[in-house]
Amino acid sequence: MLKCIVGDDSKVVRVVIAKMLHSLGFEVLEAEDGESVVELFLKAPDDIDLIVMDYHLPALEGLDALRKIRNQEKMIQPNIILMTSNFDIYKLQDSLGSKADDFIIKPFDEDILRSKLEILNLI
């Protein structure tokens, strides 16, 4: 079973995304801030296949968490999708420039998430 970290400061958003990912065959860990995302990843970096996190997170922004994870060069790198509730071309450029694998606009449904995961060859 593939393992994913979902990072969002909203418990409701984390639960909804976790349900979608469970139905797509993922085991899900939840994090409420960017520091928790990085900590969960560093505990078992070889076990994490995917990270879906908000662009704006408390304690450590999603983009900064992405950069910290990508700077762990000797570790196997997970696929990372950044989420935001409003489209901004600069956020998209920053995300992809920092080596995010994809970018998704909230709210989204399971079909949109599935298509992103298919593109990344995770399902």
N, C-alpha and C positions, 0 to 999 in steps of 0.2 A: 504494500500500500504506500502510495506517495504521501509525503508529509509537507504541510504548509503552515506558515505563520501568517495570521491576519492581524495587521496593526491598524487600529483606529481608536480614537478617544471616545467614540460612542459605542456603548455596550450593545445597543440595538443593531447598529451597523455590523459589528463583529458577529453577532449571532446570525443575522440574515446571510452574510457572506459565508459563514461557517456551514450553515445548512446547505447552501448551494454547493459548496466544495465537497461536503460529505456525500451528497447525491451523485457527485462526479467521481467518487472513489478516493477522496483525500482524507487523511487524518489531519485534524486542524488544532493548532496551538493559537491562543489568543494573546495579544499584547495591547495595552492601552496607551503606550507612548513609544517614541523612537528608541529610547534606551532599552526598554524591555524587548523590543524586536531584536536589537543587536545582541543582547544577553542571551535570549533564547537561541539565536543562531549560533553563537559562540559555544554554547553548551554541547551542541551536537552538529557541527557544521556539515558533516558528511551525510547526515540524515535528512536535511532540509532540501526539498526539491523546488519549492516555490515560496516566495514572500509576496503577499498582496498588502500594501500599506498606503495609508493616506499621505498625501504630499505634505500636509500640515499636521504635525503631531506635537503634543506637549513634551517637554524635557529634552527632546532632540528631534528636530524636523525630519520628516521622511526622507528628504533629499540628502540630509547629512547622514542619516542612518544608512542609506544606500551607499554613500561614499565610503563609510567605515567598513561596510561589508565587502565592497569591491576592493578595498585596500588590503584585505586578507588574502594576499596573492597565493599563498601555499595551500589554501583550502579549496575544496571543490566549491564552485560558485553556483548558487541557486538561480533560478529564473526569478526576476523581480518585476512586478507590475505596480506602478504608482497610480493612486486614485486621487481625484479631485472633484469637487462639486461644481466648479466653474471652469470652463475651458479658457485657457490662456496660452497663446502660442509660445510665450517665453517660458512658462512652466514645462511645456512639452519639450522645447529645445534643451532646457536645463536637465530634464529627466533623461532624455535620450543621450545627451552629451555626457552625462554621468554614468552611462551604461545601464540604464533601466532597459529591460527587455520589451516593455510595452507600457502603455498609459491608458487609463480607462476613466471615463466621466461618470460620476455618480449622479442620479441613481442609475443602476443597470440591472438587468435581469440575468437569469441563468443562461439563456441563449447567447447573450453577448459574452458572458464569462466563458462559456464553453467554446465559443469561436476563438477567443484569445488563447485559450489553453490548447486548442487544436493547432493554431499557428505555431505555438511554441513546442509542439509535439509532446505535450504532457498527457494528452488523452487521445 
